Amino acid sequence: MAEDIVNYCVENGYAEDGDIAGAAEAWGFEVAKGGSIEDFAKALSDGYGADVNGMVGTEAASVTVEDLFPNLADYSIGIETGDSAATITGIQRIDDYNCRIHATQVDANLIYQLGFQICPLHYYGDAKQFNAETGPFGFPKGDLSLIRAKTTQPMGAGPYKFIKFENGIINFEANEHYFKGAPKIKYLQFREVQDVDKLNGVVTGTIDVTDPSWSKDTAQAVADENGGDITGDVITTSTVDNLGYGYIGMNSHNVCVNDEPASDASKCLRKGLATILAAYRDVAIDSYYGEAAEVINYPISNTSWAAPHATDPDYKVAFSVDVDGNDIYTSDMSADDKYAAAKEAALGFFEKAGYTVKDGKLTEAPKGAKLEYEVMIPADGTGDHPAFMILTEAKDAFAEIGMNLIVNDLSNSSDLWTKLEANQGEIWCAAWGATIDPDMTQVYYSDVANGGKEPGGSNYMYQIEDEELDSLIKDARASTDQEYRKQIYKAALDIVIDWACEIPTYQRQNAIIFSTERVNIDTVTPDISTFYPWMSEIENMQMR
């Protein structure tokens, strides 16, 4: 396995020939500079949780799949071999150009999970071996040799044809047979460049279109090139909300009282922490992003139709009430007044959680809780992260009331996920990637009613176990009524906030910048959005 990975990384330009440490790093593992294949094999076995100490080197061939993946049997449930169906009744041919997918139950998310591509029969099979009613479907049943033969001959129906890849550049040529018409620009290149070089590439003429990380500094640099605005004679900028959002998370099992993550005391502990952290979101996000991001108050991307809005009657700023449910802030408060109010409210939560409070300071923690918590942030060891200022400001505020917040600035972001996957993290900063549908199963579903047999794939980080939340998630997924689902999701989001395992932080923007001097901007689609990127109508684009 180690040798295969190294060969793959070398062949695809991720590592130099013989650089095992570089290949390991590209694969997410750490091997000392000059390390051997055996060192990488050991790192792989350790990383995959296998007990194969002493089995590398001469005994490496004895390592089995079961050794590397001891829980393999858990993932094999439901997979049966033997007699199989001649056809799939849920896939129904209507005519030569239409088919119907028939599901056994309503699932609002199903259409986004189908994940198949249309391919013509003459490419992947033999037309003489096709019978729409009874099969076969272009090849003998069980014989995939015709399909495997196409592995190195990929077929596409897009606007451009692949020519070659060399020196970090992918070369394309316009597809004269494209069903929307041959693209106006005949040749297209995708270049591998570092993010720091993207803006300069557009300015100097080596890049025509690119997507720099959008921040306050980047926006100012673009505006400077244009003489004052992010769109001008040199650069044209298109910004859209990112499909995802930033957050601060807590593991309910590691930040709780008396080993009872769902108790009111445990929720009050987390709410005390969240109240102070949330108070510094505005200043931190504005400092890092400026107008390129905004603070959000619910754990959902603003790109979703299910996201609550400030104009909604029951909208609430996250962690803005005290232990009695009263508003902490008033509209006439200064920033310093807000921070003082947040500390006072946090003390109320901590006291209800069982902490001893004397003279405005925490002096003793209840069983299972602490006077010190660690927060991990992948800020490259340099503080380069949107939430870093939140943590540094909050750390000082916590110190004033007797709580020590340890800020662990990680230079290697993979260390964060390693700890979270091992359920060892307490508090951390990260971001979620969202999906088109706001289904919450992956992140918040616990299946607590069945003993957690089928939890959401990412809920291991929060370890929220709430039957009511599970029920709402299932109800929302089983309906296609958008208004009904929005109400259900709002109730679900309120439960997530009540658990205080996630502090929604920011919704940032993505930017595409075009060279105004070289790209005919009038030919770029004006309808760029989160879900409709600029390349959606690339066949219409022209150069000046």
Disulfide bonds with the S-S distance in Angstrom:
none
